Amino acid sequence: MTSSNKLSVMHIAFETPNQPEVIALIADLDAYQMTLYPPESVYALDLNALMQPAVKFAVARDAAGAIVGCGALVLSPDYGEIKRMYVQPAMRGQGLARQLMDTLEQAARDAGCPLMVLETGPAQPEAIGLYARHGFERCGPYGGYPDDPYSVFMRKPLR
């Protein structure tokens, strides 16, 4: 096995977010988002929310077992919402986010979700592109989200 980043991601699985490495990764994500958007326009779930039974939290680990990415699926009767998608900058461009999305979508399908939704921001064109390539289309606000100029809402029917 080579040490190339392209081959170093070995495993994506659903795990508890209450791990020091995950908490650090989420702190990196929060710090990054705060450089892009005003605090009132960052709709992040905290650790307690991520620990709820309706949340499936996917963790990507490299060959050495280090956590290099994550994503969450929040299940509700109407849809599954993608939250907390993040890949460490050094690991980007390797297809890891696509693999995380595949894992989360399969979990949504397994749970019988008719629809997947997400909220991201206009200052993240790479994320918007990833979601569009994954079959998501722009839509209006859903759930309790306000119509925020710093939000891009997307949806993907599963049935």
Secondary structure as the mmCIF struct_conf table of DSSP 4:
data_model
#
loop_
_struct_conf.conf_type_id
_struct_conf.id
_struct_conf.beg_label_comp_id
_struct_conf.beg_label_asym_id
_struct_conf.beg_label_seq_id
_struct_conf.end_label_comp_id
_struct_conf.end_label_asym_id
_struct_conf.end_label_seq_id
HELX_RH_AL_P HELX_RH_AL_P1 ASN A 5 SER A 8
STRN STRN1 VAL A 9 PHE A 14
BEND BEND1 PRO A 17 PRO A 17
BEND BEND2 GLN A 19 GLN A 19
HELX_RH_AL_P HELX_RH_AL_P2 PRO A 20 LEU A 36
BEND BEND3 TYR A 37 TYR A 37
HELX_RH_3T_P HELX_RH_3T_P1 PRO A 39 SER A 41
HELX_RH_AL_P HELX_RH_AL_P3 LEU A 47 LEU A 50
TURN_TY1_P TURN_TY1_P1 MET A 51 MET A 51
BEND BEND4 GLN A 52 GLN A 52
TURN_TY1_P TURN_TY1_P2 PRO A 53 ALA A 54
STRN STRN2 VAL A 55 ASP A 62
TURN_TY1_P TURN_TY1_P3 ALA A 63 ALA A 64
BEND BEND5 GLY A 65 GLY A 65
STRN STRN3 ILE A 67 LEU A 75
BEND BEND6 PRO A 77 ASP A 78
STRN STRN4 GLY A 80 VAL A 87
HELX_RH_3T_P HELX_RH_3T_P2 PRO A 89 MET A 91
TURN_TY1_P TURN_TY1_P4 ARG A 92 GLY A 93
BEND BEND7 GLN A 94 GLY A 95
HELX_RH_AL_P HELX_RH_AL_P4 LEU A 96 ASP A 110
TURN_TY1_P TURN_TY1_P5 ALA A 111 GLY A 112
BEND BEND8 PRO A 114 PRO A 114
STRN STRN5 LEU A 115 THR A 120
TURN_TY1_P TURN_TY1_P6 PRO A 122 ALA A 123
HELX_RH_AL_P HELX_RH_AL_P5 PRO A 125 ARG A 133
TURN_TY1_P TURN_TY1_P7 HIS A 134 GLY A 135
STRN STRN6 GLU A 137 CYS A 139
TURN_TY1_P TURN_TY1_P8 GLY A 143 GLY A 144
TURN_TY1_P TURN_TY1_P9 PRO A 149 TYR A 150
STRN STRN7 VAL A 152 PRO A 157
#
